[in-house]
Amino acid sequence: MQILKALPLIASIFVTVVAGVKWLYGQIKEDRNHYEKLYQQKQAEVEELKDQINILKIKIVKLKASKDAFFDGKQKQNDS
């Protein structure tokens, strides 16, 4: 008889725990999606910055090459 009186209490505790777990899972899922979006945005920024670095490296190589070519040409003129 005591079990029948406690049954609604046990059921309500069980439902409360299940609802709490479901809510917590939903919050975690929402946070995961939020941070996934932020990660993808930052990853796109990183790729853009890598492209800019590569462009600047190419410019540096071209400048060094043109500087070396300029001095090489000047030395050839002095040797002649």
Backbone as a chain_set.jsonl record, in Angstrom:
{"seq": "MQILKALPLIASIFVTVVAGVKWLYGQIKEDRNHYEKLYQQKQAEVEELKDQINILKIKIVKLKASKDAFFDGKQKQNDS", "coords": {"N": [[0.813, -1.189, 0.0], [1.999, 1.215, 0.695], [3.707, 1.567, -1.397], [2.032, 2.16, -3.53], [1.135, 4.675, -2.794], [3.481, 6.102, -2.959], [4.097, 5.921, -5.593], [3.158, 7.994, -7.477], [4.876, 10.061, -6.68], [7.407, 8.976, -7.199], [7.176, 8.657, -9.96], [6.896, 11.335, -10.754], [9.384, 12.35, -9.982], [11.036, 10.856, -11.672], [10.138, 11.775, -14.203], [10.833, 14.455, -13.973], [13.633, 14.278, -13.835], [14.196, 13.128, -16.343], [13.216, 15.171, -18.021], [14.94, 17.224, -17.266], [17.418, 16.194, -18.116], [16.93, 16.046, -20.845], [16.57, 18.776, -21.446], [19.107, 19.749, -20.755], [20.697, 18.377, -22.59], [19.711, 19.53, -24.936], [20.606, 22.18, -24.57], [23.376, 21.805, -24.609], [23.68, 20.85, -27.193], [22.846, 23.096, -28.623], [24.835, 24.943, -27.882], [27.028, 23.626, -28.972], [26.476, 23.808, -31.715], [26.596, 26.584, -32.003], [29.312, 27.127, -31.384], [30.481, 25.626, -33.364], [29.78, 27.068, -35.654], [31.22, 29.43, -35.112], [33.802, 28.361, -35.2], [33.966, 27.59, -37.889], [33.822, 30.11, -39.105], [36.186, 31.289, -38.144], [37.993, 29.518, -39.243], [37.674, 30.074, -41.94], [38.656, 32.684, -41.946], [41.311, 32.153, -41.277], [42.144, 30.705, -43.53], [41.92, 32.725, -45.442], [43.839, 34.519, -44.483], [46.107, 32.929, -44.764], [46.212, 32.789, -47.535], [46.746, 35.486, -48.086], [49.261, 35.707, -46.878], [50.73, 33.981, -48.515], [50.576, 35.385, -50.934], [51.984, 37.687, -50.22], [54.48, 36.549, -49.701], [55.172, 35.735, -52.254], [55.386, 38.246, -53.478], [57.583, 39.216, -52.051], [59.587, 37.464, -52.893], [59.63, 38.134, -55.6], [60.451, 40.816, -55.406], [62.99, 40.491, -54.267], [64.182, 39.062, -56.316], [64.065, 40.924, -58.393], [65.649, 42.907, -57.319], [68.118, 41.605, -57.106], [68.53, 41.107, -59.814], [68.707, 43.704, -60.771], [71.027, 44.641, -59.527], [72.819, 42.784, -60.536], [72.765, 43.414, -63.227], [73.827, 45.978, -63.137], [76.391, 45.486, -62.238], [77.393, 44.096, -64.395], [77.431, 46.089, -66.324], [79.392, 47.751, -65.257], [81.589, 46.107, -65.421], [82.072, 45.953, -68.12]], "CA": [[0.0, 0.0, 0.0], [2.91, 2.363, 0.749], [4.294, 1.731, -2.729], [1.045, 2.831, -4.371], [1.11, 6.09, -2.399], [4.747, 6.705, -3.386], [4.226, 5.786, -7.042], [3.125, 9.298, -8.164], [6.092, 10.802, -6.334], [8.515, 8.354, -7.954], [6.959, 8.981, -11.371], [7.196, 12.751, -10.972], [10.848, 12.502, -9.899], [11.576, 10.299, -12.909], [9.81, 12.696, -15.295], [11.646, 15.661, -13.78], [15.018, 13.95, -14.205], [14.239, 12.957, -17.803], [13.059, 16.5, -18.619], [16.186, 17.952, -17.013], [18.462, 15.658, -19.007], [16.58, 16.459, -22.206], [16.852, 20.205, -21.545], [20.557, 19.912, -20.727], [21.183, 17.903, -23.883], [19.362, 20.571, -25.908], [21.506, 23.316, -24.369], [24.704, 21.396, -25.077], [23.59, 20.785, -28.651], [22.781, 24.483, -29.092], [26.188, 25.508, -27.708], [27.916, 22.979, -29.941], [26.198, 24.41, -33.025], [27.107, 27.952, -31.955], [30.768, 27.116, -31.47], [30.836, 25.088, -34.677], [29.705, 28.205, -36.576], [32.375, 30.292, -34.845], [34.986, 27.659, -35.69], [33.981, 27.674, -39.345], [34.163, 31.488, -39.455], [37.613, 31.489, -37.888], [38.726, 28.717, -40.221], [37.649, 30.838, -43.193], [39.598, 33.796, -41.758], [42.661, 31.591, -41.327], [42.442, 30.417, -44.933], [42.122, 34.012, -46.115], [45.136, 35.047, -44.059], [47.139, 32.101, -45.401], [46.31, 33.243, -48.927], [47.429, 36.78, -48.072], [50.674, 35.443, -46.575], [51.349, 33.427, -49.722], [50.715, 36.482, -51.899], [53.087, 38.54, -49.765], [55.729, 35.806, -49.909], [55.468, 35.813, -53.691], [55.859, 39.605, -53.727], [58.932, 39.325, -51.49], [60.49, 36.745, -53.791], [59.763, 38.944, -56.814], [61.274, 41.982, -55.093], [64.38, 40.034, -54.118], [64.673, 38.692, -57.641], [64.282, 42.138, -59.177], [66.78, 43.594, -56.711], [69.312, 40.874, -57.537], [68.692, 41.318, -61.259], [69.142, 45.076, -60.952], [72.439, 44.742, -59.153], [73.591, 41.989, -61.472], [72.87, 44.189, -64.461], [74.697, 47.116, -62.873], [77.74, 44.989, -62.174], [77.795, 43.747, -65.754], [77.732, 47.327, -67.004], [80.664, 48.25, -64.733], [82.663, 45.231, -65.872], [82.279, 46.099, -69.564]], "C": [[0.864, 1.264, 0.0], [3.494, 2.649, -0.642], [3.314, 2.463, -3.652], [0.953, 4.313, -4.038], [2.367, 6.814, -2.902], [4.914, 6.69, -4.902], [4.122, 7.124, -7.782], [4.373, 10.142, -7.876], [7.283, 10.272, -7.12], [8.384, 8.706, -9.435], [7.295, 10.438, -11.655], [8.694, 13.025, -10.889], [11.49, 11.998, -11.186], [11.342, 11.244, -14.083], [10.644, 13.964, -15.188], [13.095, 15.414, -14.197], [15.138, 13.822, -15.722], [14.118, 14.311, -18.495], [14.328, 17.33, -18.422], [17.299, 17.496, -17.926], [18.193, 16.096, -20.441], [16.885, 17.937, -22.42], [18.358, 20.445, -21.611], [21.173, 19.474, -22.05], [20.894, 18.935, -24.973], [20.279, 21.778, -25.797], [22.908, 22.995, -24.882], [24.736, 21.361, -26.597], [23.584, 22.187, -29.255], [24.152, 25.15, -28.986], [27.153, 24.921, -28.726], [27.728, 23.595, -31.318], [26.744, 25.832, -33.095], [28.625, 27.971, -32.137], [31.259, 26.511, -32.779], [30.8, 26.199, -35.723], [30.893, 29.139, -36.379], [33.655, 29.666, -35.379], [35.084, 27.77, -37.209], [34.322, 29.089, -39.815], [35.652, 31.738, -39.268], [38.453, 30.695, -38.872], [38.768, 29.431, -41.567], [38.617, 32.022, -43.105], [41.036, 33.312, -41.859], [43.057, 31.295, -42.768], [42.703, 31.702, -45.716], [43.481, 34.605, -45.751], [46.285, 34.234, -44.646], [47.335, 32.518, -46.852], [47.051, 34.577, -49.007], [48.92, 36.606, -47.793], [51.377, 34.906, -47.814], [51.545, 34.495, -50.785], [51.885, 37.384, -51.508], [54.432, 37.845, -49.927], [56.143, 35.86, -51.371], [55.997, 37.205, -54.036], [57.289, 39.784, -53.215], [59.935, 38.647, -52.415], [60.7, 37.549, -55.069], [60.635, 40.165, -56.569], [62.739, 41.6, -54.935], [64.978, 39.702, -55.472], [64.948, 39.939, -58.468], [65.464, 42.924, -58.615], [68.085, 42.928, -57.149], [69.568, 41.091, -59.024], [69.194, 42.728, -61.523], [70.625, 45.207, -60.634], [73.311, 43.923, -60.083], [73.786, 42.762, -62.786], [73.822, 45.358, -64.284], [76.166, 46.651, -62.846], [78.25, 44.635, -63.571], [78.159, 44.998, -66.542], [79.074, 47.889, -66.546], [81.812, 47.414, -65.221], [83.003, 45.476, -67.33], [83.218, 47.208, -69.899]], "O": [[0.505, 2.265, -0.62], [3.741, 3.798, -1.01], [3.726, 3.291, -4.464], [0.714, 5.127, -4.93], [2.315, 7.999, -3.229], [5.784, 7.378, -5.435], [4.947, 7.375, -8.66], [4.856, 10.857, -8.754], [8.077, 11.051, -7.646], [9.38, 9.019, -10.088], [7.908, 10.748, -12.677], [9.216, 13.844, -11.644], [12.387, 12.643, -11.728], [12.254, 11.487, -14.874], [11.11, 14.49, -16.198], [13.708, 16.263, -14.844], [16.077, 14.35, -16.319], [14.84, 14.576, -19.457], [14.738, 18.06, -19.325], [18.047, 18.318, -18.456], [19.114, 16.473, -21.166], [17.405, 18.313, -23.47], [18.832, 21.244, -22.42], [22.073, 20.134, -22.568], [21.738, 19.184, -25.833], [20.688, 22.341, -26.812], [23.547, 23.832, -25.519], [25.709, 21.794, -27.214], [24.233, 22.438, -30.27], [24.576, 25.846, -29.908], [27.995, 25.631, -29.276], [28.704, 23.874, -32.014], [27.29, 26.241, -34.12], [29.153, 28.735, -32.945], [32.343, 26.854, -33.25], [31.679, 26.273, -36.582], [31.504, 29.591, -37.348], [34.499, 30.36, -35.945], [36.162, 28.017, -37.749], [35.028, 29.257, -40.809], [36.303, 32.33, -40.129], [39.516, 31.153, -39.292], [39.787, 29.396, -42.257], [39.315, 32.329, -44.072], [41.882, 33.98, -42.454], [44.177, 31.598, -43.181], [43.604, 31.754, -46.554], [44.186, 35.131, -46.612], [47.326, 34.794, -44.989], [48.461, 32.594, -47.343], [47.886, 34.776, -49.89], [49.75, 37.282, -48.403], [52.491, 35.324, -48.129], [52.57, 34.509, -51.466], [52.676, 37.792, -52.358], [55.424, 38.494, -50.258], [57.323, 36.013, -51.686], [56.952, 37.331, -54.801], [58.109, 40.429, -53.868], [61.006, 39.191, -52.687], [61.822, 37.638, -55.569], [61.462, 40.521, -57.409], [63.625, 42.307, -55.415], [66.135, 40.019, -55.746], [65.957, 40.006, -59.17], [66.205, 43.546, -59.376], [69.041, 43.609, -57.519], [70.717, 41.244, -59.438], [70.024, 42.93, -62.409], [71.381, 45.816, -61.392], [74.433, 44.326, -60.39], [74.87, 42.744, -63.368], [74.558, 45.692, -65.213], [77.056, 47.329, -63.359], [79.42, 44.859, -63.881], [79.093, 44.975, -67.343], [79.818, 48.445, -67.354], [82.91, 47.933, -65.423], [84.136, 45.222, -67.738], [83.491, 47.452, -71.074]]}, "num_chains": 1, "name": "protein.A"}
